[in-house]
Amino acid sequence: MCVVQKIPQTIPEAIPAGLPPGPVTWHPLQAREARWARLGQVPVIAWLTGLSGAGKSTLAAEADRTLVAGGRHSAVLDGDNLRHGLNADLAFSPEDRAENVRRTAEVARLMAEAGTVVIVSLISPYRADRALARRIAGDIPFLEVFVDTPLGLCEARDPKGLYRLARAGRIPGFTGISAPYEAPERPDLTIATEGRGTAACARALSARLMRLSRAAARAADEPRTR
């Protein structure tokens, strides 16, 4: 027979700004390490940043396929896909871009806590926003990956026709044309795509993620001494 003890509710004296009215409590959950050990891996968040048309989505999808084939649990959070749902209410102002990054980082953190290797593909043009994403990741390993593709090559590819519209003034605030892109100063990994195929470019990313999660998995399997 299970006996449930009633715990008296307490109303906090002050609710942090931004939270709905009423008591808000952080509920302790199962230790994340138990999930990681069951999966045989520890998560990593890889945050791919670069200009539109740099190849972020293509590289993320290719790395994801390699990871799954190698026995890893992984997933891709693609910026365009998220704007069809979670971030559909956001535009492209600096403020909305910051919120786009914040929401995506929070989702990536939740998925990583569950043990997934998460590959984020997002222009995220501002250094401050990417720094926020790293802070949200907390103690989850976080890789800022700069997909380094020259603007001229991105325009030549222009798979969505966006650069042509931006040059014609029909898309205001377009990154690289009428809005800035702040390249990472010290990225954890740089993937230069000019003159290289998709497989070669994705190999560096997938190999890094496989190595990190595999090393972490071995550590998770070791008995604890404390």
N, C-alpha and C positions, 0 to 999 in steps of 0.2 A: 504494500500500500504506500502510495506516495503522499507525503504530507507537505503541503505548501504553506510556508510561513508568510503571513502578511507583513510587509515592510512598510512602515509609515512613510507617506510622501512628505518631502520637504520642499519648500519653495525657496529657491535661491534669492538672496537679497537683490542681486542685480543680474540681468540677462545681458550677455555681451551684445554689442551693436550688430545688427544684421540678422539676428536670430528671431524667429517668431515668438510672440508672447507665450508665457507658460513655462513650466519647468523643462529644462533640456538636460538630459543626462547622457554621458558617454557610457555605453554598455560594454563591459568586458566580454570578449568572444573567445572562441577556441584559439589557442596559440597558433599563429600562422606557420611556425616551423613544423607543426604536425602535418599540415597540408603539403608543405614543400617536401618533407621526407616521403610522403606517400607518392608524390609525383616524381620523386627522384631528381629534383632540380630546385634551384633557387632563382627567383626572377631577376630580370634586368629590364630597365626602360631605355630604349634607344630612341632618341629624339632627333629625327631627320629634319634639317632646316636648309633652305635654299630658295632660289628664285622660282617663280612659276615656270614650268617647263624644264626644270633642272634634272628631273628624273627621279624625284623622291618617291612617288607612288610606285613607279616601276621597280625601283630597287627594294622598297619595302616588301612588295608582293613576292619578289624573287627570293629575298632572304627568308621570308616566312615559309615559303615552300621548302626551302633547304632545311630549315629548322624542324619542320614537321616530319620530313623524310628522315631526319636524324634522330627522331624520337623525342623531340622537345614539344612542350605545350606552348604555343605562341599565338599571337593575334596582332592584327594591324589596326590602328586607329588612323584613318585617312581623313585629312581635313575636309575635302570635298564631301565625302560620305557623311561626316558629322554635321555638315551644314544642311543636310536633308532632314535632319531630325533634331538631335540635342541642341545644335547651335543654329537652327533655322531662323531664329528671331534676331540674329546678329548681323550687322552690316560690316563695313570695312574701315570704319573710323579707327583711329588709334585706341580709343576706349573699347570699342567692340572687339578689336583684335586682341587686346589684353584679356578681355573676358573669355574670348574663344580659347586662348591658351590656358587660362586658369581652369576652365571646365574640363578641357581635354586632359590636363595634368591630373586633376582630381580623379577622373575616370581611370587613367593609366595607373595611378597609385592603387586604387581599389582592385583592379585586375591583377596588379603585381602582388598585392597582399595575398591574393588567392593562389599565387604561384606561377602566373603566366609570364612568359617573356613578351613584353609589349613593344611593338615597333610603331612609333608615332611619325606620321608624314604630314608636316604642317609648315607652311612658309615661315610663320612666326618671325617677322622681320626685325623685331626689336630685341636688343640684348637684355634689357630689363625684364621683358616678359619671359625669355628663356631662362633667365636666372630665377625667376619665380617658379617656373616649372621644376627646376632642380631642387628648390627648397621644398616644394610640395612633395617631391619624391622621398624626401627625408633620408632614411638609411637604406633605401632601395638603391642598388647600383644604377647610376644614371650616366648615359653616354650622350653627349651632344655631338651629333654627326653632321658635319658640314658637307652637303652635296654641292661641290664646287664646280659650277658650270658657267662659263662666261655669258654675259647678257646677250651678246650677238648670237651665240649658239642657241640660247633659249628662244630668242626671237625667230631664228631660222626654223626651229622645230615648230613652235607655236601651235601645238596640237589642238587647242581650243579656239584659236583665232583671237585670243584676248589681247595680244600685243598689238595686232593691227587695229583693233578697236580703241585701245589705249592711246596709240599714236594719233588716232583721229580725234581724240578728245571725247570719245563716247563712254569711256570708263574712267571716272575721276579717282584719284587716290590709288593708282595701280602701282604695286611694288616694282621698283626698278625703273619706272618711267616718270610718274608724277608723285611717287611716295618713296621714301628711302628704304633701303635694305641694309641693315647693320650686320655685316659678316662676323661670325664668331672670331674673337681674338685668340682664344686658346681652346679650340675644339678638342674633344677626346679622340675624334677620328675625322680625317678629311678624305673624301672620296672625289677625286678629280675625274670627271667623266669624259672630257674632250678626247677624242681619238680612241676611246675604249668601249668595248661592248658591255651589254647589261650584265652578263654572267661574270665577267671579270670584275666589274665594279661592285656587284653584290657579294662576291666571294669574301672580300675583306670584312664586310659587315657580318655576314652569317658566321664566318670563322671566329670572329671576336665574340659573338654572342654564344656560340656553341662552347667556346673555351671557358667563358665566364660562368655560364650556368653549370657546366660539367664540374668545374673546380668547386663551385659552391655546393653542388650536390654531394660531392665526396665529403665536404666538411659537415653537411647536414646529417650524413649517415653515421658520423663518428659519435661514440657515446659521450655524453656531457660529464664533466668532472666537477661541475659546480651546481 
